[in-house]
């Protein structure tokens, strides 16, 4: 059976929301001008090394590549169903993690609509758009357990980055990654707990893919 026409509007929405929210956050940070004695390069590394910012940027890059790519290596990479599924799982984790693990913004945390725009963009709208793209825009029935295991490389690499460079930057993005404060036992405990969560997400998407694989889906790219 032929694939349905691709819902490209979802890619446009993801590109605008994800890319726009990251850009909004970046402008707010630059206008705030609070670098705490750091140079501009160090501040950019810290900004883009937040899991929310890095993953939302990745989602925007995927959407942009699928919309405008022309058979280049980046387009071929993001055209793979495994990569699209991985990005969808990562961005969904960003949303769920914000409202559960980190907790919803408390009273006074965000004082105006200027702050709420990127907050909702990165932690609510973009995760939902990423999930919707996986549901209706990605070819299903092609993922394997091996794909789901490979998806763990991204969060593991992220954790390793902060393990290696957090001491150098003298800053950690999240309380559960503050290795000096947590100590060895606390850090290992959190690493194991987050690994379990990552496995649940990866194999949850694999199960969903197999269910959705029983019916035709739309495609963008070669879907390999």
N, C-alpha and C positions, 0 to 999 in steps of 0.2 A: 504493500500500500504506500502511496506517495506521502512524503512528509507534508505537513501543513505549512502555509506561509509563515515565515519567521516573525515573531512579535518584536520587531525592532524597536518599537516604542519603549519596551522595557529596558533595552540597552541605552537608549537615549536618556531615560529617566535615571538609570543607575549612574551614567556618566555625569549628568548634571548634578544630581544630589550628592554622590560620593565626592566627585572632584570639587564641586562648589563648596561643600562643607569643609573639606581639608583646606582649601584656599581661604575660606572665611576664618578658620582657626588660625592659620598662618598670619593673615593680616592683623588679626586681633593681637597676636603675640608680638608682632613687629611694632605695632602702635603702642603697646603697653611698655615696651622698651626695658623690661625687667630681666636682665641677663645674669644677675647675681655674680658679677665679676667675670663672666665667661666671654670669650670672643664670639664673633658671629658664627664661625664654623661649628664650634662646640654646641652652640644653641640650636643650630639646624640639625645636628646629629641627634640631640636629645629630643627635639620635636618630632622628627620622623621615626625615631626609635620607639615611640609609644605604640603599643600593639594596635590600638584603635586607628591611629593615623596611618601606620604602615599598611595595615590590612585594607583600610578604606581606599588608600591610594592604589593598592593592588587591584581592588575591584574596579576602580575608575579606569585603570590601565587596561584591564580585560575588556571592559565595555568599549573603550575607544579603539582598541585593536580590532575587535570584531566588527565595529562599524566602519572603520576607515582603512584597515590593513589590506595589503595587496601581496599576499604570498611571501612576505618576508619571514624571517625566523621568529620574530615576536608574534606575528599573526598566526603562524603555524603552531606555536607553543600554546597560545590561548584558545586555539580552535579545538584542542584536544578535549574530549569529554571529561577525562580524568582531571584535567586542570580546572575546567569550569566548575566541576563538582567540588573540587578542593576549595576554590575561592568562595563558592557559595557557603560551604560549611564554616570557613574561617570568619566570614562577615556575619553569619548568623550567630556564631559564638561571641563576637564583639557585642551584639545587641543583648543577648541573653546574659552574658557576663556582666554587662553594665548594670542591669536592673536587678541582678541577684547577687553575684559574687562581690561586686563593688558597692552595691546599693544605689537606689535612686537618689538623684540630687536632693539634698535636704533644704529646708527653708532657709533662704538667704544665700545658698550656694550660687544660684544664678539669679541675678537681680533685674534683668531686662530681656526683652525679646532678642536683643543683639546676641546674647549668649545662648538663648534657647534654639536659635536657628541651626547652628552647627551641632549642638547637642542632640537634637532630635534627628538631624540629618544623618549623623554618623551612627547613632545608637538605636535608632528606631526605623527610619524610612529606608536607609540603604540596606540594612539587614533583611527587611521584608522584600525589597526589590531583588536582592540576591537570591533569596529563597524562591521567589516567583519565577525568576529566570531559570533556575534549576528545574522547577516543576514543569514549565511549559516551553522552554527554549532549548533545552539540552537533550540530545538523543539518549534514550534510556536503554537499559538492558545490556550495556557494554562494560560496566565497571566490574572489577574483581576484588577479592580480598587483598591482593597485592597492591592495588591502587590505594585502598583505604590505609594500608600500612605506610605507603610512601607519603601519604598526606601528613603523617606525623613529623616528617622531616622539617617542615616549616616551624611549628611551635617549638620543636627541640632545638633548632638552630637559633631561634629567637631567645630561648632561655639560656643557651650557651653564650650568646653574645653578651648578655647582661652579666653572666657569671664572670666573663673575662674582662669586660670593660667597665662594669659598674664601679669597681674600686678606683679606676682611673678617672672617671667622670665625677666621682663622689656624689652620685645620685642614682636612685633606682625609681623606675616608673610606677611601681605598684608596691603596696605594703608586703604582699606575699612573695616579692622578689628581693626584699631588703636583706641580703645575706648576712651582713654584719649584725643586724638586729635579731635575725631569726636563729643564727648559729647553724652548725652542721645538721643537727637533728631536725630542726624546724625547716630548713631549706630542703632536705631530702623528703620530708613528709609532704611539703607543698608540691615538690616536683612529681612525686608519685601520684598525688591526688589529681593534679592537672593532667598527668598522663592518662589517667583513667577517664577523665572527662573528654580528652581529645579522642580516645579510642571509642567512646560512646558516640560522639558526633560522627566520626569517620564511618563506623559500621552502621550507624543509624541512617546515614545517607546512602550507604550501600544497599541496605534493605529497602529503602524508599525507591532507589533506582530500579531494583528488581521488580517491585510492584508496578512502577510506572512503565517498565519495559514491556508490559503486556499490551500496551496500546501505542499508536504512533505519536511522535512528538515532532515539533518544529526544530529546524537546525540553522545554525550560522557557522560557516567554516566547514572544514572537512570532517569534523567529528571523530577523528582517529583517537 
